[in-house]
Amino acid sequence: MSTKTFLPSEASLEPKWYVIDAADQRLGRLATEVARIIRGKNKPIYTPHIDTGDFVIIVNAEKIEVTGKKRSQKLYRRHSGRPGGMKIETFEKLQARIPERIIEQAIKGMLPKNALGRNLFTKLKVYAGPDHPHEAQKPETLIINTIPTGGN
């Protein structure tokens, strides 16, 4: 029995562009869906070691929601590389300062930690407001419902 690794053709690797509105969406649930699309796991041609994913534009990053006490208790750390150079701020403060970074970090943590993951991360474009400069790529609007409806 000889099993061969499936390799998608160059023609099938043509990426699509999607626009997702993050207004009133849950951070983690949105991030998992976006990571799947960027990775290409939603396609039948998915291959783990090849970039088969699509581009994702996220608008209204400033309106992302979190549940519970995360708004005041969730911490974001960054380090300057100097001794004592760690800066810590809460979700609330970071959202007021750079709302794009919250979504970027959530999705980046769900991508592979290697050269492929760094390349995939370039397919994510996050904007604080409702406008984006990617109209020329003719992006499709993608609706992701991250809020549970309460039904069975």
Disulfide bonds with the S-S distance in Angstrom:
none
